[in-house]
Amino acid sequence: MRVYRNGSLYLEWYNETNSNGNYTMYPYWEDCPRSGYVWYLQPGDVVEIESEGEKAQTTVVPLIASVIPLPAH
């Protein structure tokens, strides 16, 4: 997976397997200063997925949500 921001490569995320069949994902998961990946997606980013020579792209759109609180029971 590749992510392009403002026309430039922002992130390349790939997996590989070792001889034991274990997959490793990059970039790495970080526990400090907070748990999570050290990258994020934002509106306008172009996400590209490639598998077996085929590519697909999509653009991240703004996500707007609202919450209607339910009364406590």
Secondary structure, 3 states (H helix, E strand, C coil): CEEEECCEEEEECEEEECCCCCEEEECCEECCCCCEECCCCCCCCEEEEEECCEEEEEECCCCCCCCCCCCCC
